[in-house]
Amino acid sequence: MKENIILILKGMIIGLANIIPGVSGGTLMITLGLYENIISTISHFFTNFTKNLKFLIPLGIGLILAILLFSKLIGLCLDKYPFPTTLFFIGLILGGLPLLVKKVNFKTKNISNWLIFLLTFSIVTIFTFLNSEGLEVTFTNMGLGNYLLLFLVGIIASSTMIIPGISGSFVLMMLGYYKPIIDTIRSITSLNNLIPNFLILIVFGLGIIIGIVLVAKLIEFLLKKYENKTYFGVLGFVLASLIAIIKPLLAIKLYVSEIIIAILLLVLGFIGAYKIGQK
């Protein structure tokens, strides 16, 4: 029972991360000590079906609960209090870094490991400074072509959701699908247009599931064949993600009270992620 509660809490943190543009769900999977388990479970879902279900169900419950219950609250917090809200998530990432660092063998003299680190760090950093305004997409008058495109967007988004350091929400913003998806979720929680909204989320969800399976297979292969190189790459992704999260905060005018609250939330996020990640 205790393990399930912890998994639900971890799932909720990952769900919250996928709502916020710039915050990577994959990064928090690592910082919460879930990444390898999730990759292995998805890649071999039918091999240990019962065991995998016991792991994924509470995690999925937490993730879905966070998205359904807190999408409005997170949106409000980001609008009204972007600095404290974002620093809380930075704390979550920093709190899990010790767990990730333990997996990296820094004693290696292989220069290719550091080149991989620089490559992944650079990819996310460049990605951060791309224009995030994106296109404008609407879900009105959806035809077969629109649903197929939505399915493909789900595959693309899921790939970035599971790759550490790259925000699935950010990618959805660039493609113009972030606001329509969030609005659809909000409409469902308000019990509006249930059938068309459910259809949109089912198609999008199927794309996400297929994308996650494909990427999980690839990452599992990399972890088996090139474990240390992969973790060097992951570390580059994670550290660069901090730049992606901090960048929007640079233009915000801050007050002393807001800074104090933000620091407290940063510490709270750090302690929370560190404690939960150890379990």
ZADO-1210 file (C-alpha; in nm, 4 decimals, padded with zeros to 6 digits):
<atoms>
<atom x="00.0000" y="00.0000" z="00.0000" code="MET" pos="1"/>
<atom x="00.2807" y="00.2396" z="00.0953" code="LYS" pos="2"/>
<atom x="00.4621" y="00.1678" z="-00.2338" code="GLU" pos="3"/>
<atom x="00.1467" y="00.2440" z="-00.4332" code="ASN" pos="4"/>
<atom x="00.0973" y="00.5768" z="-00.2542" code="ILE" pos="5"/>
<atom x="00.4586" y="00.6736" z="-00.3308" code="ILE" pos="6"/>
<atom x="00.4098" y="00.5762" z="-00.6971" code="LEU" pos="7"/>
<atom x="00.0906" y="00.7850" z="-00.7159" code="ILE" pos="8"/>
<atom x="00.2787" y="01.0836" z="-00.5720" code="LEU" pos="9"/>
<atom x="00.5618" y="01.0365" z="-00.8220" code="LYS" pos="10"/>
<atom x="00.3087" y="01.0050" z="-01.1042" code="GLY" pos="11"/>
<atom x="00.1467" y="01.3311" z="-00.9954" code="MET" pos="12"/>
<atom x="00.4821" y="01.5127" z="-01.0034" code="ILE" pos="13"/>
<atom x="00.5516" y="01.3810" z="-01.3556" code="ILE" pos="14"/>
<atom x="00.1990" y="01.4795" z="-01.4626" code="GLY" pos="15"/>
<atom x="00.2487" y="01.8324" z="-01.3312" code="LEU" pos="16"/>
<atom x="00.5806" y="01.8548" z="-01.5160" code="ALA" pos="17"/>
<atom x="00.4170" y="01.7683" z="-01.8471" code="ASN" pos="18"/>
<atom x="00.1684" y="02.0538" z="-01.8025" code="ILE" pos="19"/>
<atom x="00.4350" y="02.3224" z="-01.7681" code="ILE" pos="20"/>
<atom x="00.6186" y="02.4364" z="-02.0841" code="PRO" pos="21"/>
<atom x="00.9944" y="02.4073" z="-02.0348" code="GLY" pos="22"/>
<atom x="00.9760" y="02.1391" z="-01.7649" code="VAL" pos="23"/>
<atom x="01.0632" y="01.7890" z="-01.8856" code="SER" pos="24"/>
<atom x="00.8671" y="01.4891" z="-01.7608" code="GLY" pos="25"/>
<atom x="01.1612" y="01.2678" z="-01.8608" code="GLY" pos="26"/>
<atom x="01.3920" y="01.4722" z="-01.6382" code="THR" pos="27"/>
<atom x="01.1676" y="01.4216" z="-01.3380" code="LEU" pos="28"/>
<atom x="01.1381" y="01.0491" z="-01.4118" code="MET" pos="29"/>
<atom x="01.5157" y="01.0374" z="-01.3621" code="ILE" pos="30"/>
<atom x="01.5264" y="01.2612" z="-01.0570" code="THR" pos="31"/>
<atom x="01.2529" y="01.0526" z="-00.8922" code="LEU" pos="32"/>
<atom x="01.4433" y="00.7294" z="-00.9594" code="GLY" pos="33"/>
<atom x="01.1838" y="00.5917" z="-01.2018" code="LEU" pos="34"/>
<atom x="01.3466" y="00.6215" z="-01.5418" code="TYR" pos="35"/>
<atom x="01.5017" y="00.2769" z="-01.5896" code="GLU" pos="36"/>
<atom x="01.1963" y="00.1036" z="-01.4400" code="ASN" pos="37"/>
<atom x="00.9599" y="00.2913" z="-01.6702" code="ILE" pos="38"/>
<atom x="01.1735" y="00.2194" z="-01.9787" code="ILE" pos="39"/>
<atom x="01.2018" y="-00.1508" z="-01.8920" code="SER" pos="40"/>
<atom x="00.8322" y="-00.1839" z="-01.8041" code="THR" pos="41"/>
<atom x="00.7164" y="-00.0218" z="-02.1276" code="ILE" pos="42"/>
<atom x="00.9629" y="-00.2167" z="-02.3433" code="SER" pos="43"/>
<atom x="00.8613" y="-00.5531" z="-02.1907" code="HIS" pos="44"/>
<atom x="00.5038" y="-00.4780" z="-02.0969" code="PHE" pos="45"/>
<atom x="00.3623" y="-00.8214" z="-02.1906" code="PHE" pos="46"/>
<atom x="00.6606" y="-01.0212" z="-02.0595" code="THR" pos="47"/>
<atom x="00.5731" y="-00.9562" z="-01.6939" code="ASN" pos="48"/>
<atom x="00.2206" y="-00.8316" z="-01.7513" code="PHE" pos="49"/>
<atom x="00.0853" y="-00.8495" z="-01.3947" code="THR" pos="50"/>
<atom x="00.3986" y="-00.7049" z="-01.2354" code="LYS" pos="51"/>
<atom x="00.4146" y="-00.4248" z="-01.4907" code="ASN" pos="52"/>
<atom x="00.0481" y="-00.3373" z="-01.4374" code="LEU" pos="53"/>
<atom x="00.1047" y="-00.3126" z="-01.0625" code="LYS" pos="54"/>
<atom x="00.3815" y="-00.0623" z="-01.1322" code="PHE" pos="55"/>
<atom x="00.2137" y="00.1403" z="-01.4075" code="LEU" pos="56"/>
<atom x="-00.1428" y="00.1654" z="-01.2703" code="ILE" pos="57"/>
<atom x="-00.0644" y="00.3738" z="-00.9571" code="PRO" pos="58"/>
<atom x="00.1880" y="00.5770" z="-01.1576" code="LEU" pos="59"/>
<atom x="-00.0729" y="00.6391" z="-01.4284" code="GLY" pos="60"/>
<atom x="-00.3398" y="00.7247" z="-01.1707" code="ILE" pos="61"/>
<atom x="-00.1124" y="00.9901" z="-01.0226" code="GLY" pos="62"/>
<atom x="-00.0244" y="01.1304" z="-01.3645" code="LEU" pos="63"/>
<atom x="-00.3867" y="01.1519" z="-01.4833" code="ILE" pos="64"/>
<atom x="-00.5062" y="01.2949" z="-01.1509" code="LEU" pos="65"/>
<atom x="-00.2436" y="01.5691" z="-01.1659" code="ALA" pos="66"/>
<atom x="-00.3381" y="01.6657" z="-01.5220" code="ILE" pos="67"/>
<atom x="-00.7140" y="01.6617" z="-01.4583" code="LEU" pos="68"/>
<atom x="-00.7094" y="01.8228" z="-01.1139" code="LEU" pos="69"/>
<atom x="-00.4264" y="02.0710" z="-01.1425" code="PHE" pos="70"/>
<atom x="-00.4180" y="02.1873" z="-01.5055" code="SER" pos="71"/>
<atom x="-00.6302" y="02.4911" z="-01.4105" code="LYS" pos="72"/>
<atom x="-00.4384" y="02.5557" z="-01.0874" code="LEU" pos="73"/>
<atom x="-00.0961" y="02.5297" z="-01.2553" code="ILE" pos="74"/>
<atom x="-00.2133" y="02.7614" z="-01.5327" code="GLY" pos="75"/>
<atom x="-00.3302" y="03.0125" z="-01.2703" code="LEU" pos="76"/>
<atom x="-00.0058" y="02.9841" z="-01.0709" code="CYS" pos="77"/>
<atom x="00.2044" y="03.0334" z="-01.3844" code="LEU" pos="78"/>
<atom x="-00.0009" y="03.3388" z="-01.4812" code="ASP" pos="79"/>
<atom x="-00.0036" y="03.4997" z="-01.1367" code="LYS" pos="80"/>
<atom x="00.3108" y="03.3628" z="-00.9690" code="TYR" pos="81"/>
<atom x="00.5486" y="03.2346" z="-01.2419" code="PRO" pos="82"/>
<atom x="00.8698" y="03.2784" z="-01.0409" code="PHE" pos="83"/>
<atom x="00.7764" y="03.0816" z="-00.7240" code="PRO" pos="84"/>
<atom x="00.5948" y="02.8137" z="-00.9275" code="THR" pos="85"/>
<atom x="00.8902" y="02.7595" z="-01.1606" code="THR" pos="86"/>
<atom x="01.1442" y="02.7556" z="-00.8771" code="LEU" pos="87"/>
<atom x="00.9466" y="02.4779" z="-00.7113" code="PHE" pos="88"/>
<atom x="00.9988" y="02.2617" z="-01.0220" code="PHE" pos="89"/>
<atom x="01.3658" y="02.3598" z="-01.0398" code="ILE" pos="90"/>
<atom x="01.3906" y="02.2335" z="-00.6816" code="GLY" pos="91"/>
<atom x="01.2365" y="01.9028" z="-00.7891" code="LEU" pos="92"/>
<atom x="01.5000" y="01.8627" z="-01.0603" code="ILE" pos="93"/>
<atom x="01.7914" y="01.9621" z="-00.8359" code="LEU" pos="94"/>
<atom x="01.6694" y="01.7258" z="-00.5638" code="GLY" pos="95"/>
<atom x="01.7044" y="01.4302" z="-00.7982" code="GLY" pos="96"/>
<atom x="02.0448" y="01.5225" z="-00.9428" code="LEU" pos="97"/>
<atom x="02.2449" y="01.3289" z="-00.6765" code="PRO" pos="98"/>
<atom x="02.0646" y="01.0116" z="-00.7842" code="LEU" pos="99"/>
<atom x="02.1564" y="01.0728" z="-01.1490" code="LEU" pos="100"/>
<atom x="02.5175" y="01.1702" z="-01.0733" code="VAL" pos="101"/>
<atom x="02.5680" y="00.8350" z="-00.8959" code="LYS" pos="102"/>
<atom x="02.4940" y="00.6582" z="-01.2241" code="LYS" pos="103"/>
<atom x="02.7624" y="00.8484" z="-01.4200" code="VAL" pos="104"/>
<atom x="03.1213" y="00.7213" z="-01.4141" code="ASN" pos="105"/>
<atom x="03.3224" y="01.0443" z="-01.4206" code="PHE" pos="106"/>
<atom x="03.6537" y="00.8570" z="-01.3881" code="LYS" pos="107"/>
<atom x="03.6384" y="00.7450" z="-01.7488" code="THR" pos="108"/>
<atom x="03.9078" y="00.8834" z="-01.9796" code="LYS" pos="109"/>
<atom x="03.6957" y="00.8264" z="-02.2893" code="ASN" pos="110"/>
<atom x="03.6575" y="01.1716" z="-02.4485" code="ILE" pos="111"/>
<atom x="03.3542" y="01.0546" z="-02.6480" code="SER" pos="112"/>
<atom x="03.1503" y="01.0526" z="-02.3253" code="ASN" pos="113"/>
<atom x="03.2161" y="01.4227" z="-02.2731" code="TRP" pos="114"/>
<atom x="03.1454" y="01.4957" z="-02.6390" code="LEU" pos="115"/>
<atom x="02.8066" y="01.3250" z="-02.5996" code="ILE" pos="116"/>
<atom x="02.7433" y="01.5360" z="-02.2894" code="PHE" pos="117"/>
<atom x="02.8264" y="01.8548" z="-02.4811" code="LEU" pos="118"/>
<atom x="02.6088" y="01.7448" z="-02.7739" code="LEU" pos="119"/>
<atom x="02.2961" y="01.6788" z="-02.5664" code="THR" pos="120"/>
<atom x="02.3547" y="01.9910" z="-02.3587" code="PHE" pos="121"/>
<atom x="02.3866" y="02.1972" z="-02.6778" code="SER" pos="122"/>
<atom x="02.0762" y="02.0447" z="-02.8403" code="ILE" pos="123"/>
<atom x="01.8502" y="02.1426" z="-02.5495" code="VAL" pos="124"/>
<atom x="02.0146" y="02.4841" z="-02.5123" code="THR" pos="125"/>
<atom x="01.9621" y="02.5640" z="-02.8826" code="ILE" pos="126"/>
<atom x="01.6085" y="02.4254" z="-02.8601" code="PHE" pos="127"/>
<atom x="01.5444" y="02.6614" z="-02.5678" code="THR" pos="128"/>
<atom x="01.6151" y="02.9713" z="-02.7723" code="PHE" pos="129"/>
<atom x="01.3976" y="02.8724" z="-03.0663" code="LEU" pos="130"/>
<atom x="01.0765" y="03.0644" z="-03.1151" code="ASN" pos="131"/>
<atom x="00.8131" y="02.8973" z="-02.8975" code="SER" pos="132"/>
<atom x="00.5149" y="03.0928" z="-03.0270" code="GLU" pos="133"/>
<atom x="00.4371" y="02.8169" z="-03.2742" code="GLY" pos="134"/>
<atom x="00.1356" y="02.7881" z="-03.5031" code="LEU" pos="135"/>
<atom x="-00.2312" y="02.8342" z="-03.4233" code="GLU" pos="136"/>
<atom x="-00.4383" y="02.5175" z="-03.4277" code="VAL" pos="137"/>
<atom x="-00.8089" y="02.4751" z="-03.3639" code="THR" pos="138"/>
<atom x="-01.0095" y="02.1594" z="-03.2924" code="PHE" pos="139"/>
<atom x="-01.3299" y="02.2865" z="-03.4530" code="THR" pos="140"/>
<atom x="-01.4635" y="02.0967" z="-03.7587" code="ASN" pos="141"/>
<atom x="-01.2187" y="01.8065" z="-03.7150" code="MET" pos="142"/>
<atom x="-01.1899" y="01.5788" z="-04.0191" code="GLY" pos="143"/>
<atom x="-01.0019" y="01.2510" z="-04.0770" code="LEU" pos="144"/>
<atom x="-00.6867" y="01.4387" z="-04.1826" code="GLY" pos="145"/>
<atom x="-00.6985" y="01.6496" z="-03.8667" code="ASN" pos="146"/>
<atom x="-00.7242" y="01.3390" z="-03.6496" code="TYR" pos="147"/>
<atom x="-00.4321" y="01.1713" z="-03.8306" code="LEU" pos="148"/>
<atom x="-00.2223" y="01.4833" z="-03.7776" code="LEU" pos="149"/>
<atom x="-00.3249" y="01.4902" z="-03.4110" code="LEU" pos="150"/>
<atom x="-00.2168" y="01.1247" z="-03.3813" code="PHE" pos="151"/>
<atom x="00.1272" y="01.2093" z="-03.5303" code="LEU" pos="152"/>
<atom x="00.1620" y="01.5076" z="-03.2962" code="VAL" pos="153"/>
<atom x="00.0931" y="01.2677" z="-03.0068" code="GLY" pos="154"/>
<atom x="00.3809" y="01.0455" z="-03.1222" code="ILE" pos="155"/>
<atom x="00.6171" y="01.3453" z="-03.1491" code="ILE" pos="156"/>
<atom x="00.5101" y="01.4870" z="-02.8133" code="ALA" pos="157"/>
<atom x="00.5484" y="01.1537" z="-02.6342" code="SER" pos="158"/>
<atom x="00.9005" y="01.1153" z="-02.7689" code="SER" pos="159"/>
<atom x="00.9988" y="01.4462" z="-02.6125" code="THR" pos="160"/>
<atom x="00.8089" y="01.3643" z="-02.2925" code="MET" pos="161"/>
<atom x="01.0264" y="01.0589" z="-02.2265" code="ILE" pos="162"/>
<atom x="01.3587" y="01.2059" z="-02.3449" code="ILE" pos="163"/>
<atom x="01.5101" y="01.3930" z="-02.0467" code="PRO" pos="164"/>
<atom x="01.5611" y="01.7658" z="-02.0800" code="GLY" pos="165"/>
<atom x="01.3176" y="01.8249" z="-02.3654" code="ILE" pos="166"/>
<atom x="00.9749" y="01.9516" z="-02.2668" code="SER" pos="167"/>
<atom x="00.6798" y="01.7856" z="-02.4354" code="GLY" pos="168"/>
<atom x="00.4691" y="02.0907" z="-02.3516" code="SER" pos="169"/>
<atom x="00.7249" y="02.3177" z="-02.5197" code="PHE" pos="170"/>
<atom x="00.7119" y="02.1063" z="-02.8367" code="VAL" pos="171"/>
<atom x="00.3322" y="02.1168" z="-02.8341" code="LEU" pos="172"/>
<atom x="00.3519" y="02.4963" z="-02.8062" code="MET" pos="173"/>
<atom x="00.5807" y="02.5134" z="-03.1101" code="MET" pos="174"/>
<atom x="00.3408" y="02.2935" z="-03.3071" code="LEU" pos="175"/>
<atom x="00.0420" y="02.5001" z="-03.1945" code="GLY" pos="176"/>
<atom x="-00.1271" y="02.2163" z="-03.0058" code="TYR" pos="177"/>
<atom x="-00.0491" y="02.3057" z="-02.6432" code="TYR" pos="178"/>
<atom x="-00.3364" y="02.5484" z="-02.5764" code="LYS" pos="179"/>
<atom x="-00.5999" y="02.3438" z="-02.7679" code="PRO" pos="180"/>
<atom x="-00.5035" y="02.0276" z="-02.5740" code="ILE" pos="181"/>
<atom x="-00.5083" y="02.2085" z="-02.2368" code="ILE" pos="182"/>
<atom x="-00.8419" y="02.3730" z="-02.3275" code="ASP" pos="183"/>
<atom x="-00.9847" y="02.0320" z="-02.4199" code="THR" pos="184"/>
<atom x="-00.8795" y="01.8881" z="-02.0820" code="ILE" pos="185"/>
<atom x="-01.0329" y="02.1877" z="-01.9058" code="ARG" pos="186"/>
<atom x="-01.3568" y="02.1431" z="-02.1020" code="SER" pos="187"/>
<atom x="-01.3797" y="01.7791" z="-01.9926" code="ILE" pos="188"/>
<atom x="-01.3260" y="01.8693" z="-01.6274" code="THR" pos="189"/>
<atom x="-01.6083" y="02.1204" z="-01.6728" code="SER" pos="190"/>
<atom x="-01.8218" y="01.8488" z="-01.8415" code="LEU" pos="191"/>
<atom x="-01.8480" y="02.0417" z="-02.1697" code="ASN" pos="192"/>
<atom x="-01.8658" y="01.8743" z="-02.5166" code="ASN" pos="193"/>
<atom x="-01.7726" y="01.5389" z="-02.3643" code="LEU" pos="194"/>
<atom x="-01.7943" y="01.3157" z="-02.6750" code="ILE" pos="195"/>
<atom x="-01.5894" y="01.5286" z="-02.9214" code="PRO" pos="196"/>
<atom x="-01.3381" y="01.6182" z="-02.6478" code="ASN" pos="197"/>
<atom x="-01.2951" y="01.2549" z="-02.5449" code="PHE" pos="198"/>
<atom x="-01.2429" y="01.1574" z="-02.9106" code="LEU" pos="199"/>
<atom x="-00.9693" y="01.4224" z="-02.9457" code="ILE" pos="200"/>
<atom x="-00.7907" y="01.3041" z="-02.6307" code="LEU" pos="201"/>
<atom x="-00.8231" y="00.9352" z="-02.7259" code="ILE" pos="202"/>
<atom x="-00.6592" y="00.9926" z="-03.0662" code="VAL" pos="203"/>
<atom x="-00.3889" y="01.2101" z="-02.9089" code="PHE" pos="204"/>
<atom x="-00.3422" y="00.9526" z="-02.6301" code="GLY" pos="205"/>
<atom x="-00.2965" y="00.6655" z="-02.8768" code="LEU" pos="206"/>
<atom x="-00.0215" y="00.8635" z="-03.0484" code="GLY" pos="207"/>
<atom x="00.1443" y="00.9229" z="-02.7131" code="ILE" pos="208"/>
<atom x="00.1324" y="00.5517" z="-02.6209" code="ILE" pos="209"/>
<atom x="00.2875" y="00.4384" z="-02.9514" code="ILE" pos="210"/>
<atom x="00.5549" y="00.7096" z="-02.9346" code="GLY" pos="211"/>
<atom x="00.6487" y="00.6177" z="-02.5779" code="ILE" pos="212"/>
<atom x="00.6848" y="00.2478" z="-02.6668" code="VAL" pos="213"/>
<atom x="00.9112" y="00.3223" z="-02.9655" code="LEU" pos="214"/>
<atom x="01.1354" y="00.5625" z="-02.7724" code="VAL" pos="215"/>
<atom x="01.1476" y="00.3307" z="-02.4695" code="ALA" pos="216"/>
<atom x="01.2775" y="00.0477" z="-02.6912" code="LYS" pos="217"/>
<atom x="01.5514" y="00.2753" z="-02.8266" code="LEU" pos="218"/>
<atom x="01.6569" y="00.4026" z="-02.4836" code="ILE" pos="219"/>
<atom x="01.6612" y="00.0506" z="-02.3376" code="GLU" pos="220"/>
<atom x="01.8959" y="-00.0565" z="-02.6193" code="PHE" pos="221"/>
<atom x="02.1260" y="00.2402" z="-02.5504" code="LEU" pos="222"/>
<atom x="02.1315" y="00.1702" z="-02.1753" code="LEU" pos="223"/>
<atom x="02.2238" y="-00.1937" z="-02.2357" code="LYS" pos="224"/>
<atom x="02.4922" y="-00.1344" z="-02.4986" code="LYS" pos="225"/>
<atom x="02.6290" y="00.2072" z="-02.3983" code="TYR" pos="226"/>
<atom x="02.5210" y="00.2654" z="-02.0376" code="GLU" pos="227"/>
<atom x="02.7830" y="00.5236" z="-01.9316" code="ASN" pos="228"/>
<atom x="02.7644" y="00.7127" z="-02.2620" code="LYS" pos="229"/>
<atom x="02.3861" y="00.7215" z="-02.2321" code="THR" pos="230"/>
<atom x="02.4006" y="00.8639" z="-01.8801" code="TYR" pos="231"/>
<atom x="02.6517" y="01.1280" z="-01.9904" code="PHE" pos="232"/>
<atom x="02.3998" y="01.2254" z="-02.2576" code="GLY" pos="233"/>
<atom x="02.1131" y="01.2229" z="-02.0077" code="VAL" pos="234"/>
<atom x="02.3125" y="01.4453" z="-01.7699" code="LEU" pos="235"/>
<atom x="02.3623" y="01.6947" z="-02.0539" code="GLY" pos="236"/>
<atom x="01.9890" y="01.6920" z="-02.1245" code="PHE" pos="237"/>
<atom x="01.8986" y="01.7450" z="-01.7578" code="VAL" pos="238"/>
<atom x="02.1463" y="02.0269" z="-01.6848" code="LEU" pos="239"/>
<atom x="02.0486" y="02.2119" z="-02.0031" code="ALA" pos="240"/>
<atom x="01.6816" y="02.1784" z="-01.9093" code="SER" pos="241"/>
<atom x="01.7511" y="02.4108" z="-01.6153" code="LEU" pos="242"/>
<atom x="01.8455" y="02.6815" z="-01.8665" code="ILE" pos="243"/>
<atom x="01.5190" y="02.6187" z="-02.0532" code="ALA" pos="244"/>
<atom x="01.3209" y="02.6609" z="-01.7316" code="ILE" pos="245"/>
<atom x="01.5097" y="02.9662" z="-01.6030" code="ILE" pos="246"/>
<atom x="01.5108" y="03.1594" z="-01.9352" code="LYS" pos="247"/>
<atom x="01.1477" y="03.2873" z="-01.9181" code="PRO" pos="248"/>
<atom x="01.2075" y="03.4119" z="-01.5623" code="LEU" pos="249"/>
<atom x="01.4763" y="03.6614" z="-01.6622" code="LEU" pos="250"/>
<atom x="01.2227" y="03.9204" z="-01.7808" code="ALA" pos="251"/>
<atom x="01.0075" y="03.9051" z="-01.4661" code="ILE" pos="252"/>
<atom x="01.0064" y="04.1957" z="-01.2204" code="LYS" pos="253"/>
<atom x="01.0459" y="04.0509" z="-00.8716" code="LEU" pos="254"/>
<atom x="00.9558" y="04.1635" z="-00.5195" code="TYR" pos="255"/>
<atom x="01.1399" y="04.0646" z="-00.2020" code="VAL" pos="256"/>
<atom x="00.8406" y="03.8724" z="-00.0638" code="SER" pos="257"/>
<atom x="00.8071" y="03.6782" z="-00.3898" code="GLU" pos="258"/>
<atom x="01.1786" y="03.5903" z="-00.3874" code="ILE" pos="259"/>
<atom x="01.1548" y="03.4607" z="-00.0287" code="ILE" pos="260"/>
<atom x="00.8513" y="03.2444" z="-00.1125" code="ILE" pos="261"/>
<atom x="01.0246" y="03.1188" z="-00.4274" code="ALA" pos="262"/>
<atom x="01.3367" y="03.0174" z="-00.2327" code="ILE" pos="263"/>
<atom x="01.1231" y="02.8339" z="00.0225" code="LEU" pos="264"/>
<atom x="00.9443" y="02.6481" z="-00.2581" code="LEU" pos="265"/>
<atom x="01.2792" y="02.5683" z="-00.4217" code="LEU" pos="266"/>
<atom x="01.4012" y="02.4115" z="-00.0963" code="VAL" pos="267"/>
<atom x="01.0687" y="02.2299" z="-00.0513" code="LEU" pos="268"/>
<atom x="01.0894" y="02.0900" z="-00.4059" code="GLY" pos="269"/>
<atom x="01.4504" y="01.9838" z="-00.3528" code="PHE" pos="270"/>
<atom x="01.3803" y="01.8029" z="-00.0250" code="ILE" pos="271"/>
<atom x="01.0626" y="01.6451" z="-00.1609" code="GLY" pos="272"/>
<atom x="01.2288" y="01.5092" z="-00.4767" code="ALA" pos="273"/>
<atom x="01.5358" y="01.3904" z="-00.2849" code="TYR" pos="274"/>
<atom x="01.3296" y="01.2048" z="-00.0237" code="LYS" pos="275"/>
<atom x="01.0792" y="01.0549" z="-00.2681" code="ILE" pos="276"/>
<atom x="01.3573" y="00.9612" z="-00.5136" code="GLY" pos="277"/>
<atom x="01.5322" y="00.7542" z="-00.2475" code="GLN" pos="278"/>
<atom x="01.2225" y="00.5363" z="-00.1976" code="LYS" pos="279"/>
</atoms>
